[in-house]
Amino acid sequence: MNLGAVPKGRAQKSVRGKREMEEVSTARSHGGVQGVYRHQARTTNCPMSFSVFVPPQAAPAPAPVLWYLSGLTCTSANVTEKGEFRAAAAAHGVIIVAPDTSPRGADVPDDPDDWRFGQGAGFYLDATQPPFERNYRMYSYVVEELPELIAANFPADMSRQGIFGHSMGGHGALTIALKHPDRFRSCSAFAPIVQPSTSGWSKPALQKYLGPDEAAWRAYDTTALIADGAKFKEFLVDQGTADPFLQDGLKPWLLREACEKAGIPLTLNMREGYDHSYYFMSTFMSNHIGWHAARLFSHGG
């Protein structure tokens, strides 16, 4: 890979020439490369941006991949610029991939007056209701299309993958891991929405994206998936006690109850005095990356 910065907007074939994408920028960081990329996505029918950090260990041999899913109103830039993950990722030799949170563009349906819905709020699901079903297919994008692009263009060991995220992205990480327990060796979350079907800031989005039938929502609800028999090896969750969304939106105790009933090991850390911001996440980011790395590099993982 090119270790030097490149001019913004420089269009080129994929980094290794296998799939078409645009390299927006790259910069050296902690001995590796932090890049931002853009491509025309077939699943969301619009251009999509994402960021990738490749650690120095990936030069001689492919490195494990850790997916980070961001929360409401975010793009991949939020964690890339404020997540403070690169030192830990470089120390452990892990690639970090951060997709966007939704389709974007003038032709993509949106509700600019509601930050909980539309662009910036894709909820990592595949919408079934018009007019959203054409573009809002973030589940298929994250699970199918973007992994293909990463595998084709970066020194990634796709046999070793983990996933984590924040808030809406924590919801996405948990539900995707539960649906693909053989693909992901590890899953963690910061302040996840664990039961979006009853959460005040996610239930309206499920209604608009998936329709009024609540049975359709269960495929994108962590506690419902667990109740319906989905399994995963173990989860790590960090939650701030001063998070203003704790009671109405997040409800981590519901995840604890569901995991206890299903026999899924859960480490739930209630972090005293921490809120919902990147000040909280960046404080414990290295803990999570180290936790994932231990599982990604374990021969028994």
Secondary structure by P-SEA (a helix, b strand, c coil): ccccccccccccccccccbbbbbccccccccccccccccccccccbbbbbbbbbccccccbbbbbbbbbbcccccccccccccccaaaaaaabbbbbbbcccccccccccccccccccccccccccccccccccccaaaaaaaccaaaaaaacccccccbbbbccccaaaaaaaaaaaacccccccccccccccccccccccaaaaaaaccccccccccccaaaaaaacccccbbbbbbbcccccccccccaaaaaaaaaaacccccccccccccccaaaaaaaaaaaaaaaaaaaacccc
